Amino acid sequence: MTTSPVAVVTGAYRGLGRETARQLAEQGHRVVLTARREAEGRAAAEKLAAGGADVRFAPLDVTSAESVRALRDMLARDFARIDVLVNNAGIFPDPSPGSPASSIFEADLDTIRSGFETNTLAALRLCQALIPLMSGRGRVVNVSSGMGQLSEMNGCCPGYRLSKTALNAVTRIFADELQGTEVKINSVCPGWVRTDMGGPNATLSLEEGARGIVWAATLPADGPSGGFFRHGERIPW
């Protein structure tokens, strides 16, 4: 029976999630690539597997408790344990930055709720469901954003900003309650990456953006927990 570590990456049919899955597989992980869009997710996993990566697809709607339970049950049945959870799935719910509609004065509360549901509560639910499968040792990465830093908080885009600030709080709360275990949980800002969300003018490639996520997913036993990092360097909350 193989002892290769098992990694779960959410929202991984494209962009940072897919590149994170690729890099983890390259480092010897058995990767479960999850996505709500089944056809695209399955195609992404098959493409990585065709290149020699140990990657399989599992459907997951991160906003559905039933879907999360089904994933947990599959992981428990097929692998017995997991070693890495990367909460990458996320949305940018606000109108385009710079437009008058992106002001907090104009913010629709349903838009803000949708940001929380996908970017914050989904990660919380997945942590609740999957950390117990780590059997007291593992790595959790919550993919956050500098737009959620209180230390550098600006105007615009409250749905995204608030959800990522709250995600950072989720990281801190879990880290405190996981003291005494070998599970490490951290928030990571990948930087401004050329994805569908980041746009073509972003300064970082997918490979560069995913590198910091993979760093946090593969921390050594004496690595940090409960921190906020960009490119492997601690940044202010």
C-alpha positions as CSV (number, residue, x, y, z in Angstrom):
1,M,0.0,0.0,0.0
2,T,1.4,3.4,-1.0
3,T,2.3,5.8,1.7
4,S,2.3,8.9,-0.5
5,P,0.5,11.8,1.1
6,V,-3.0,12.6,0.0
7,A,-3.9,16.2,-0.9
8,V,-7.3,17.7,-1.6
9,V,-7.5,21.0,-3.6
10,T,-10.8,22.8,-4.1
11,G,-11.8,24.8,-7.1
12,A,-9.0,23.2,-9.1
13,Y,-10.3,22.8,-12.6
14,R,-8.3,25.9,-13.7
15,G,-5.9,28.6,-12.6
16,L,-4.2,28.5,-9.2
17,G,-6.1,25.5,-8.1
18,R,-5.0,23.4,-11.1
19,E,-1.4,24.6,-10.9
20,T,-1.4,23.9,-7.1
21,A,-2.6,20.3,-7.8
22,R,0.1,19.9,-10.5
23,Q,2.9,21.1,-8.2
24,L,1.7,18.9,-5.3
25,A,1.6,15.9,-7.6
26,E,5.1,16.8,-8.8
27,Q,6.2,16.6,-5.2
28,G,4.8,13.1,-4.7
29,H,1.3,13.7,-3.5
30,R,-1.7,11.8,-4.5
31,V,-4.0,14.7,-5.4
32,V,-7.8,14.8,-5.3
33,L,-8.7,17.6,-7.7
34,T,-12.2,18.9,-6.9
35,A,-14.5,21.3,-8.8
36,R,-18.2,22.1,-9.0
37,R,-18.0,22.0,-12.8
38,E,-17.7,18.3,-13.3
39,A,-16.8,18.2,-17.0
40,E,-14.1,20.8,-16.6
41,G,-12.8,19.3,-13.4
42,R,-12.6,15.8,-14.8
43,A,-10.8,17.1,-17.9
44,A,-8.3,18.9,-15.8
45,A,-7.5,15.8,-13.7
46,E,-7.3,13.6,-16.8
47,K,-4.9,16.0,-18.4
48,L,-2.6,16.0,-15.4
49,A,-2.8,12.3,-15.0
50,A,-1.9,11.8,-18.7
51,G,1.3,13.7,-17.9
52,G,2.2,11.2,-15.2
53,A,0.7,13.0,-12.2
54,D,-1.2,10.9,-9.5
55,V,-4.4,13.0,-9.8
56,R,-8.0,12.0,-9.7
57,F,-11.2,14.1,-9.8
58,A,-14.0,14.4,-7.3
59,P,-17.0,16.6,-7.7
60,L,-17.5,19.2,-5.0
61,D,-19.8,22.1,-4.6
62,V,-18.1,23.9,-1.6
63,T,-21.4,25.7,-0.7
64,S,-23.3,22.4,-0.3
65,A,-23.1,20.5,3.0
66,E,-24.3,17.4,1.2
67,S,-21.5,17.6,-1.4
68,V,-18.9,18.2,1.4
69,R,-20.2,15.1,3.2
70,A,-20.0,13.0,0.1
71,L,-16.4,14.1,-0.5
72,R,-15.5,13.3,3.2
73,D,-17.1,9.8,2.9
74,M,-15.2,9.1,-0.4
75,L,-11.9,10.2,1.1
76,A,-12.5,8.1,4.2
77,R,-13.4,5.1,2.1
78,D,-10.7,5.3,-0.5
79,F,-7.8,6.7,1.4
80,A,-8.6,6.4,5.1
81,R,-6.8,9.7,5.8
82,I,-5.7,12.9,4.1
83,D,-2.6,15.0,4.7
84,V,-3.3,18.3,2.9
85,L,-6.3,20.4,2.4
86,V,-6.1,23.5,0.2
87,N,-9.1,25.7,0.4
88,N,-8.6,27.4,-3.0
89,A,-12.2,27.7,-4.3
90,G,-13.3,31.3,-4.2
91,I,-15.3,34.0,-6.0
92,F,-14.9,37.8,-6.5
93,P,-18.6,38.8,-6.0
94,D,-18.3,42.5,-6.3
95,P,-18.7,44.8,-9.4
96,S,-15.5,45.7,-11.2
97,P,-13.0,47.6,-9.0
98,G,-13.0,51.3,-9.8
99,S,-16.7,51.3,-10.8
100,P,-19.1,53.4,-8.6
101,A,-21.0,50.2,-7.9
102,S,-18.0,48.7,-6.2
103,S,-18.2,51.2,-3.3
104,I,-19.4,50.0,0.1
105,F,-22.1,52.7,-0.1
106,E,-23.6,50.8,-3.0
107,A,-22.9,47.3,-1.9
108,D,-25.8,44.9,-2.1
109,L,-26.0,42.7,1.0
110,D,-26.8,39.6,-1.1
111,T,-23.5,40.1,-2.9
112,I,-21.7,40.3,0.4
113,R,-23.5,37.1,1.6
114,S,-22.5,35.2,-1.5
115,G,-18.8,36.2,-0.9
116,F,-19.0,34.9,2.6
117,E,-20.8,31.7,1.6
118,T,-18.1,30.6,-0.9
119,N,-14.9,32.3,0.4
120,T,-15.4,31.9,4.2
121,L,-18.1,29.5,5.2
122,A,-17.2,26.9,2.7
123,A,-13.6,26.8,3.9
124,L,-14.9,26.6,7.5
125,R,-17.2,23.6,6.6
126,L,-14.4,21.8,4.8
127,C,-12.1,22.2,7.7
128,Q,-14.7,20.8,10.0
129,A,-15.3,17.8,7.8
130,L,-11.7,17.0,6.6
131,I,-9.3,17.9,9.4
132,P,-10.5,14.9,11.4
133,L,-9.3,12.7,8.6
134,M,-5.8,14.0,9.2
135,S,-5.5,12.0,12.4
136,G,-3.7,14.7,14.2
137,R,-1.2,15.6,11.6
138,G,-1.5,17.5,8.3
139,R,-1.5,20.8,6.6
140,V,-4.3,23.2,5.8
141,V,-4.0,26.2,3.5
142,N,-6.7,28.8,3.3
143,V,-6.1,30.8,0.1
144,S,-6.7,34.4,1.1
145,S,-5.8,37.8,-0.3
146,G,-4.0,41.0,0.6
147,M,-7.3,42.6,0.1
148,G,-8.4,41.0,3.3
149,Q,-5.5,42.6,5.4
150,L,-6.9,44.9,8.1
151,S,-3.4,46.6,8.2
152,E,-3.8,47.7,4.6
153,M,-7.6,47.9,4.2
154,N,-8.8,50.3,1.6
155,G,-12.2,51.0,0.0
156,C,-14.0,49.1,-2.7
157,C,-15.1,45.5,-3.1
158,P,-16.5,44.9,0.3
159,G,-17.9,41.4,-0.6
160,Y,-14.4,40.1,-1.4
161,R,-12.6,42.1,1.3
162,L,-14.9,41.1,4.2
163,S,-15.0,37.4,3.2
164,K,-11.2,37.2,3.1
165,T,-10.7,39.0,6.4
166,A,-13.2,36.6,7.9
167,L,-11.3,33.7,6.3
168,N,-8.2,34.8,8.1
169,A,-10.1,34.8,11.4
170,V,-11.2,31.2,10.6
171,T,-7.5,30.3,10.2
172,R,-6.6,31.8,13.5
173,I,-9.4,30.1,15.4
174,F,-8.6,26.7,14.0
175,A,-4.9,27.2,14.7
176,D,-5.6,27.9,18.3
177,E,-7.9,24.9,18.8
178,L,-5.4,22.7,17.0
179,Q,-2.6,23.4,19.4
180,G,-1.1,20.2,20.7
181,T,-1.6,18.4,17.4
182,E,0.6,18.2,14.4
183,V,-1.9,19.9,12.1
184,K,-0.8,23.3,10.8
185,I,-3.2,25.8,9.2
186,N,-2.2,29.0,7.6
187,S,-3.6,31.7,5.3
188,V,-1.7,32.4,2.1
189,C,-2.0,35.4,-0.2
190,P,-0.6,34.1,-3.6
191,G,-0.1,37.7,-4.8
192,W,-1.4,39.3,-8.0
193,V,-1.6,36.3,-10.4
194,R,-2.6,36.1,-14.0
195,T,-5.8,34.2,-13.6
196,D,-9.4,34.8,-14.8
197,M,-9.8,36.7,-11.5
198,G,-6.5,38.5,-11.5
199,G,-6.6,39.5,-15.1
200,P,-3.9,39.6,-17.8
201,N,-2.0,42.5,-16.3
202,A,-1.1,40.7,-13.1
203,T,2.5,40.5,-12.3
204,L,2.8,36.8,-11.4
205,S,2.5,33.6,-13.4
206,L,0.4,30.7,-12.2
207,E,3.5,28.8,-11.3
208,E,4.8,31.7,-9.2
209,G,1.5,32.2,-7.5
210,A,1.0,28.6,-6.6
211,R,4.5,28.2,-5.2
212,G,3.6,30.0,-1.9
213,I,0.5,27.8,-1.5
214,V,2.5,24.6,-2.0
215,W,5.1,25.9,0.4
216,A,2.4,26.2,3.1
217,A,1.0,22.8,2.2
218,T,4.3,21.1,2.6
219,L,5.7,22.7,5.8
220,P,8.1,20.7,7.9
221,A,7.3,19.6,11.4
222,D,8.8,22.8,12.9
223,G,6.9,25.1,10.5
224,P,4.5,27.8,11.5
225,S,0.8,27.6,12.1
226,G,-1.9,30.3,12.4
227,G,0.1,32.7,10.2
228,F,-0.6,34.8,7.1
229,F,2.0,34.5,4.3
230,R,2.9,35.6,0.8
231,H,5.7,33.8,-1.1
232,G,6.7,32.1,2.1
233,E,7.1,35.3,4.0
234,R,4.9,36.4,6.9
235,I,2.7,39.4,6.2
236,P,0.6,41.6,8.6
237,W,-3.0,40.7,9.3
